[in-house]
Amino acid sequence: MRPLRGRQNLSADSYRPEGMAAILWDHWHALQTTAGGAVPAKAALSMRALKEALPGLIICEVEQDGVVRIRLSGTRVDDMMGVPLTGRPVLDLTPPAQRTSIDFVYRSIRQQPCGFYIFEDLARRGGKMMALKALLLPLTDRGGEVRFYVSAYQFGEGHYDPMIEDPPIIEHHTIVEAGFIDIGFGLPDENQ
């Protein structure tokens, strides 16, 4: 069974982000160019260059035990989720049935450096539905190992669905489109 059925993988040239994802993509790509094509270092990120996207950014770190923990969460993300996300493990934010797919994405990006994009409808506690466009990209530590992720989240208008009975903080309700983005290192193996 594939962890992400129906994904549409893209080349860097064919990915066309908008809004906050475009700001992150352009900055990250410029850093990659400066780094001679390597995955950029987290230390190279410029908050000044990302100023307009900061409310929708999340930076995560892979800890020694493999847990991916949110180190920085933008105010817009926290507001839309209804809780502060900084300090929380990524997998604790999704229902157990969806954790395998989310873990697959993070492991894949770390093992085979690539980007990941998703357009989806999320369900939040209390039945609030919202549209989400997100971009996830790798960053390295000072030693050159992919140990960080930076992502941009852009939320669209939503509605309330009273049939949703208190899911975890978020539930990936309907994935419209998702896939990996080849950033110069190939794409993850389907059978990882």
Buried (B, 14 or more C-beta within 10 A) or exposed (E): EEBBEEBEBBEBEEBEBEBBBBBBBBBBBBBBEEBEEBBBBBEBBEEEBBEEBBBBBBBBBBEEEEEBBBBBBBEBBBEBBEEEBBEBEBBEBBBEEBBEBBBBBBBBBBEBBBBBBBBBBBBBBEBBBBBBBBBBBBBBBEEEEBBBBBBBBBBEEBEEBEEBEEBBBBBBBEBEEBBBBBBEBEBBEEEE
